[in-house]
Each structure stands twice: as structure tokens, then as C-alpha cells.
Amino acid sequence: MLFQPFKPLFCWRNWVISGLTLWLWGGGISAQAAESIIFEYKILRETLSIEELREFADKGKPSSSLRTYFNLANLNPDTLQAVLSQEIPVNPVSLSRLLNTSPGELLLDQISQVIHTPSGRASRESLRSALVTSALEDEAITLIEILENYPTDEVRVDGDRLVGIYRRLNSVLSLLAILER
């Protein structure tokens, strides 16, 4: 009973939020963020700037190089624009906790086969950082935010499997939201 008035101070949630905040403000996330995306689809490969992709995600109007790529790859621009901007609500603390469990690491490994570092090393850690950073600002993530917050200069994306893996992430995070209730 002695510590009952101080119970909120010792709540795990307060410690996790404080830790994430200190980690972010203390330099835990590198100032480095992705500047370009190497988008691979079938036999095609195109390097796109994050700004170009952000503009497309926000306004739905592809640049001339992006339009050419869509034509060559026979891709529907509306599908990619919808996936890039689809918002998935998620509590950043719950997301961080999930991603630091064995099932969460398995999910990160599956996603990092589609979204990964150019070298293929440290993709799990980079992806975890990008996901949590994306969720911190507004308690939601979008694919374009994940790509923007990826902590390397370049990020590789397997366009053949991008839509499917993002839908899988959406399903897992929707289940997480239901379990939090």
C-alpha cells in the first residue's frame, strides 16, 4: 500500500513511452533517412526519389519517369497510389512491443524480404525502426511513411510482392488493435 499513490509512475506503459521518447530525442534514430527507392518489378528496376514517390502518393499524379515505369511494367498507378497512402492505425507502444517478440521478428523477416537495405544486412532492425518511427507521430502508418523513415540512404522494394506483404501487415496490426481493446 505504501507505493499505491505512485502506481502510475511504475506502470510499464509509462516506462516504454519514456524510453521511446528518450531514444528518439537522444539520437536513437539516425538523422539519415531514405532518399531514394530502388523499385524492382519483374525484370525492371528503377531508382525513384522519395520526394517523387511522396508526391505521387499524395496527389496521385505520377512524374514522367514514374509514368514510363508504370507503362513498361504494365502496372496500374491507382493500385500503387492506394497502397502507398493507405493508413493503418496502430499504437506505437504496442507496435514496438510486438516487433520485439519472436512472432514480431518473424513478421519483420517476412516484410524485409520485400522492403530491405541494399546490402540485405540489418533489414530487420531498419524496418523495425521505420515502422515505429512512422507510428509515433500520429498513431498510424502508411507505406510511404515507412519508406521515408527507413534509416538508410536507399531502400530496395520488391514490387512483385509489395501489395501482398502490406496487406499482411495491415491484417496483423488490425488484429493487434482488436486485442488491445
NORHUMO-V242366 format. One record per backbone hydrogen bond with DSSP energy under -1.0 kcal/mol. NH is the residue of the N-H (numbers start at 1). CO is the residue of the C=O. Records with the same first field share a line. If there is no record, write none. Layout:
BEGIN
NH=CO / CO
END
This chain:
BEGIN
4=1
6=3
7=4
9=6
15=11
16=12
17=13
18=14
19=15
20=16
21=17
22=18
23=19
24=20
25=21
26=22
27=24
28=23
34=150
35=153
36=153
37=48
38=155
39=46
40=157
41=44
44=41
46=39
48=37
50=35
53=49
54=50
55=51
56=52
57=53
58=54
59=55
60=56
67=63
68=64
69=65
70=66
71=67
72=68
73=69
75=70
80=76
81=77
82=78
83=79
84=80
85=81
88=141
90=139
95=91
96=92
97=93
98=94
99=95
101=98
105=101
106=102
107=103
108=104
109=105
110=106
111=107
112=108
114=111
115=111
116=156
126=122
127=123
128=124
129=125
130=126
131=127
132=128
133=129
134=130
135=131
136=132
139=135
141=88
144=84
146=142
147=143
148=144
149=145
155=36
156=116
157=38
158=114
159=40 / 157
161=158
165=161
166=162
167=163
168=164
169=165
170=166
171=167
172=168
173=169
174=170
175=171
176=172
177=173
178=174
179=175
180=176
END
